[in-house]
């Protein structure tokens, strides 16, 4: 199947006059999501009411888990959707620690997304059993894996710079030292080919509202390797992870397999929106997405460096060492990004000085890249960022 990116672009709502380079933070609206969600609300929630749990299959979203699983190299029936990414990080980390009870170190890196580190800090504080979270520079992770580490918890693609960890080699190193791995795929799923099965990963988690285009707040996913699926303890023993939720037992018995990682009631409306997005993902192959992404990001790097000498590349120069985003550092990066947004180029900013741009071949074109660079050059050449209206930070940057 050849991926037709001109065709997939037409399946998204992209406002006229806007160049959207922020799909690494929130994907745009799939056009079909509007009717799919409206139809669910009208025909299922509206007409079926509570009968929808059975008649419309609201409780059974294993199929969506498998569709996400295809994009991340997971074995069938080993990905489940629901809850938030932070909850899934907590579940995976707690399960991993329980598997190596004699060890007390969680190893991560200083480039990890802060929420993942917060989850680790909260869990270790709650357990009060001598657990410690150790963070090292990203390039020092491999050398820090030793026999004291219980869980290696990493985000594969750095949210600031796009730097890419080698999942296969780090997982091998962790296993050679008796540690469990937890991979956060928030900036990987839909951005780069992932091979959880081939890499022998233990746990993986991720969100669906970035490259996967599920919509704001769309549910997270969790992967558990087949060898762990019937023994991993979910920590958050929600009613839908129970072996028989509608028996209403007073004691928890974990469901077999990945279903034990369900916690709360499925967010059915959000899942319908995600279903529309996955209909588009079903039309493409990740290898072709990756190849096109490398073309777009490389073009952007080359043109920005030629046109904007005041910006410093913060991402790896080698396209094989980064995900599907490019970041540039600039002292006045926040203001410059606001000037870009005001002129119809949407990226975002990450403290302290990073201007971040995401490239999603499903809808990003070469023309988008060239036009965005021209506007960015105009802003830099004319110091348009030095305008008081661009200096005040909004709540979301």
Buried (B, 14 or more C-beta within 10 A) or exposed (E): EEBEBEEBBEBBEBEEEEBBBBBBBBBBBBBBBEEBBEEBEEEBBEEBEEEBBEEBEBBEBBEBBBBBBBBBBBBEBBBBBBBBBBBBBBBBBBBBBBBBEEBBBBBBBEBBBEBBBBBBBEBBEEEEEEBEBEBBEBEEBBEBBEEBBBBBBBBBBBBBBBBBBBBEEBBBBBBEBBBBBBBBBBBBBBBBBBBBBEBBBBBBBBBBBBBBBBBEEBBBBBBBBBEBBEEBBBBBBBBBBBEEBEEEEEEBEBBEBBBBBBBBBBBBBBBBBBBBBBBBBEBBBBEBBBEBBBBBBBBBBEBBBEBBEEBEBBBBEEBEEBBBBBBBBBEBBBBBBBBBBEBBBBBBBBEEBBBBBBBBBBBBBEEBBEBBBEBBBBBBEEEBBEEEEBEEEEEEE
